[in-house]
Amino acid sequence: MDSERFKKEILPLRQQLFDSSLRILGNEQDAEDAVQESLLKLWRVRDTLKSYVSPGAFAVTVTKNTCLDKIRLRKQTQTIDEYFTLSDSDNPQLKLERQDTNKLLQMFIQTLPPLQQQIMMMKDVEEYETEEIAEITGTKIEAVRTNLSRARKKVREEYLKIIKSS
């Protein structure tokens, strides 16, 4: 694909790519970065774009995958400890109990299958909507609900086992 065709077929999709990125990432700056990265990736492979039936659909897929990469990177750089912050006004005993509980919950979450871990964190910690989670993970809404239910049930069961044994 030459530069003129790229300008005619891919660049007009910029707003659509941005809207899609914004829905996934929830942040205008991150969405704009994702679109820029995606367009750069597409430019680098522009010679192979002619082999796709719909270069526009491929552009959307590249952008979606770029957004998912950003979420994974965000997840790696932001530890779970940051999600479970404690209030400074808590008394020391209560702080210690919460820290212990949070460590247990983190441990239980880590034992879940990767998809259930991701869904549980996105829903319960990052407060994503079910539809957004389905779009990001590439699963159906029903599958998100089922995985979330199973994950919560497993964490609850493990937590109750520990509480009953102590």
ChimeraX attribute file (.defattr): number of C-alpha atoms within 10 A of each C-alpha:
attribute: neighborCount
match mode: 1-to-1
recipient: residues
	/A:1	16
	/A:2	11
	/A:3	11
	/A:4	9
	/A:5	12
	/A:6	18
	/A:7	12
	/A:8	10
	/A:9	15
	/A:10	21
	/A:11	14
	/A:12	12
	/A:13	17
	/A:14	17
	/A:15	12
	/A:16	12
	/A:17	27
	/A:18	21
	/A:19	16
	/A:20	19
	/A:21	26
	/A:22	19
	/A:23	16
	/A:24	20
	/A:25	21
	/A:26	14
	/A:27	11
	/A:28	14
	/A:29	11
	/A:30	18
	/A:31	24
	/A:32	18
	/A:33	16
	/A:34	26
	/A:35	29
	/A:36	17
	/A:37	16
	/A:38	23
	/A:39	21
	/A:40	12
	/A:41	15
	/A:42	20
	/A:43	17
	/A:44	11
	/A:45	12
	/A:46	19
	/A:47	13
	/A:48	12
	/A:49	19
	/A:50	14
	/A:51	10
	/A:52	10
	/A:53	9
	/A:54	11
	/A:55	19
	/A:56	17
	/A:57	13
	/A:58	15
	/A:59	23
	/A:60	21
	/A:61	14
	/A:62	20
	/A:63	25
	/A:64	23
	/A:65	16
	/A:66	21
	/A:67	26
	/A:68	18
	/A:69	13
	/A:70	17
	/A:71	16
	/A:72	13
	/A:73	11
	/A:74	11
	/A:75	14
	/A:76	10
	/A:77	9
	/A:78	11
	/A:79	10
	/A:80	15
	/A:81	12
	/A:82	8
	/A:83	12
	/A:84	14
	/A:85	12
	/A:86	14
	/A:87	8
	/A:88	8
	/A:89	7
	/A:90	11
	/A:91	9
	/A:92	10
	/A:93	9
	/A:94	11
	/A:95	16
	/A:96	13
	/A:97	11
	/A:98	16
	/A:99	16
	/A:100	12
	/A:101	13
	/A:102	17
	/A:103	15
	/A:104	16
	/A:105	15
	/A:106	15
	/A:107	14
	/A:108	19
	/A:109	21
	/A:110	13
	/A:111	13
	/A:112	17
	/A:113	11
	/A:114	11
	/A:115	15
	/A:116	21
	/A:117	18
	/A:118	19
	/A:119	24
	/A:120	25
	/A:121	18
	/A:122	19
	/A:123	17
	/A:124	12
	/A:125	12
	/A:126	11
	/A:127	11
	/A:128	18
	/A:129	11
	/A:130	19
	/A:131	14
	/A:132	18
	/A:133	22
	/A:134	18
	/A:135	16
	/A:136	19
	/A:137	13
	/A:138	12
	/A:139	13
	/A:140	14
	/A:141	15
	/A:142	12
	/A:143	13
	/A:144	24
	/A:145	18
	/A:146	13
	/A:147	19
	/A:148	23
	/A:149	14
	/A:150	15
	/A:151	23
	/A:152	19
	/A:153	12
	/A:154	16
	/A:155	20
	/A:156	13
	/A:157	13
	/A:158	16
	/A:159	16
	/A:160	12
	/A:161	11
	/A:162	10
	/A:163	9
	/A:164	7
	/A:165	6
	/A:166	6
